[in-house]
Amino acid sequence: MKTVYLAGKITGDPQYKKKFFRAAHELTAAGFVVLNPAMLPPSGFEYAAYIRMSAAMLDECEAACFLSDWKDSEGAVSEHRRAAAQGKEIFFFEEWRQKLKEAAAEAGQRGLQYAT
């Protein structure tokens, strides 16, 4: 199983937990082991501490998956640079999800061809 760090905008997004947990659920269902920074407690640490914890999570993963709003987040932009500098596989959640849907539709079409 491939380990993946999930990145996107957290600070200033009151719905971040829902967004991150939905994406993490889909990635997990597809066979990834997901490290999700939205699982960190929402308070109790300085911003710099959250950045260090997230960096440690990213460093331990083989890949990084970026949610659609990642460019709106200073932290996620920094994580993208860090992942690229480490040579990690980088992919974007919405593109990955679309490719998965297209592959499923194509497989379904092939199945229909074999059934007839």
N, C-alpha and C positions, 0 to 999 in steps of 0.2 A: 504494500500500500504506500502511496506517495503522501508525504506530509506537505501541507500547504498552510501558509499564513494568509489570513483574510484581512485586507486593508480597505479603508474607506474613511469617509468623514464621520467623526464621532463628536468632537467639540462643536457645540452650537446646533446639533441636530437632536431634537427631543425624541425622535423616532428611531434613533440609531440602533437600539437593541433589537427591535423588530426586524429591521433591514438586515442586520448582521446575522441574526439567528435563522432567518429564512434562507439566506445564502449558505450558511454553514450546514443547515439541514440538507439542502440539495447536493452540496459537495460531498457530505458524508454518505448520502444515499448512493452516490456515484462511486464510492470506494475510497475517497480521500480521508486522511486523518487531518482534521482541521484544528489549527490553533487560532482562536477567536479572541481578539483583544477586548471585545465587548463583554467578555465574561469577567473582566477585572472589575472590582468594586467601583461604583461611579463617584465615590468621594473618599477622602481619607489620605490622599497622596497629593503631592505637588505635581504640576504638569510635567516637569522634567523627570520625575520618577515614573510616570506613566510612559513617557517616551523611552526610558531605559528598559522598562519591563517589556514593552512592545518590541523593541529592538532585539532583546534576548529571545523572544518568541520567534521572530523572523529568522534570526541567525540559525535556529535549530531546524528550520524547514528546508525541504528540497525546492519548493516553489512558492510563489506569492501570487495570490489572486486579488485583483483590484475591482472594487465595486464602482459603479458608474460615476459616483461623485468624488472619486479620489483626488481629482485635480483641484477640488475646492478645499482641500485639507493640507495645511502645511506639513503635518505629521505624515500623512500618506504619501505626499510628494517626496518627502525625505526617505520614506520606506522604499519607494520605487527606486530612487537613486541607490540606496543601500543594497537592494536585491540585485540590481543590474551590476553594481560593482563587484558583488560576490559571485556573479555568473549564474544566478538562480534562474530557473524557468519562471517567466512572468506571463500571466494570462489575465484576461479581463472577463469578469463574471458574465456579463450580458452576452458577449460574443461566444463564450464557452457554452452558455445555456442555449443559444440559437443553434450552434453546431450540433448540440446534443438532440435538439428537437428535429433538426433536419435529418440527422442520422436515423432517428427513430422512425420518422415518416418514410424514409427511403427503405428501411428494413421492412416496414409494414407493406409497402408497395411490392417488394420482392416476395414477401409472404403471400400476398394476394395472387401474384403471378403463378406461384407454385401450387396454389390451391385450386386454380382453374384448369 
